[in-house]
Each structure stands twice: as structure tokens, then as C-alpha cells.
Amino acid sequence: MKKIVLAVMTTVVLAATALPAFANVSVRGYTRKDGTYVAPHIRTSPNGTCADNFSGCR
């Protein structure tokens, strides 16, 4: 019984810590063609659907 509880708790902790790792993406600073500098920032990661603006679909 203790092994089952330990396995469930371990799974829950690992799943909870893995989800936030994929939520955001760091973007390095860069200079645009027109000379404007874009500062480094954090954005949400693409989610693979064209139904919203998070996927980069055209």
C-alpha cells in the first residue's frame, strides 16, 4: 500500500513540475531590419492550433 501511495505521489509531483516548463519561451533581444531594437522577453509557447494566435499559423 505504501508503495502505491509513494508511486502516485511521485507521479503527481513530476507531472506538476513538468507542465510549467512548457508554458513560456524566452525570446532573445534582436534588431529588426528597420534598425529598431526589440528587448528580450518571455512569450507563451505555440500550441499547435490555428484557432488562436499562439500557434504562428498563417
Helices and strands as residue ranges (DSSP letters): H 2-18, G 20-22, E 24-27, E 30-31, E 37-38, E 41-44
